[in-house]
Amino acid sequence: MSAPLALACALGFLLGAIPFSWILARLLGGLDIRSVGSGNVGATNVARSLGFWVGGAALLLDVSKGAAAAWLGQALDPAGPSGGGGLLAGGLAVLGHNFTPFLGFRGGKGVATGAGVFAVLAPKAVLASVAVFAIALGWSRTVSLGSILAAAALPVAAWLTGAGGNVVALALLVAILVIARHAANLRRLARGEEPRIGRASKVDA
């Protein structure tokens, strides 16, 4: 691996590892987001704990760090955008978000960060996944179900929209990771106990 590509990978992981949800909750609410709501270090828990606007800011920052990681990976790869730099840096950004060393390797679930990564690598697939999320959320009023279905749709959409094989493979890996991180949500969905938008609850997506 060339030095620029190694740098891209390191920067991708570090960007992904920035716990924006934790930072915003600390700065704007004086909270440790890990100790409130579901304990998840993600935008949904921030929104439920501190309000829509703070959650929206956390969401935007998580999407942005994923996009920045993928873009840097492409920019620093000697082979250019067609090389594997964007894939490596983007994949590592999702891992960094989910297992951030800044919080004892306890992070979020990778939905927003993954969306940012694939907004750079496969924008058409992301649009399709966002549509799936919106439909599922509107039907079920359950953020977790929307996130799970959107993740599952991503590799299929990447393949159908002509993304390269490596992009499809990364999309599949990220989808598996995101769904695995929603294991507790899946159990609650099966029991009919998963909270819905507008209903107070101590757990989230």
Sequence and secondary structure as in RCSB ss.txt:
>XXXX:A:sequence
MSAPLALACALGFLLGAIPFSWILARLLGGLDIRSVGSGNVGATNVARSLGFWVGGAALLLDVSKGAAAAWLGQA
LDPAGPSGGGGLLAGGLAVLGHNFTPFLGFRGGKGVATGAGVFAVLAPKAVLASVAVFAIALGWSRTVSLGSILA
AAALPVAAWLTGAGGNVVALALLVAILVIARHAANLRRLARGEEPRIGRASKVDA
>XXXX:A:secstr
  HHHHHHHHHHHHHHH  HHHHHHHHHH   GGGSTT   SHHHHHHHH HHHHHHHHHHHHHHHHHHHHHHHH
H TTGGGSSHHHHHHHHHHHHHHT GGGTT    SHHHHHHHHHHH HHHHHHHHHHHHHHHHHH  HHHHHHHH
HHHHHHHHHHTT  HHHHHHHHHHHHHHHHHTHHHHHHHHHT    TTS  S   
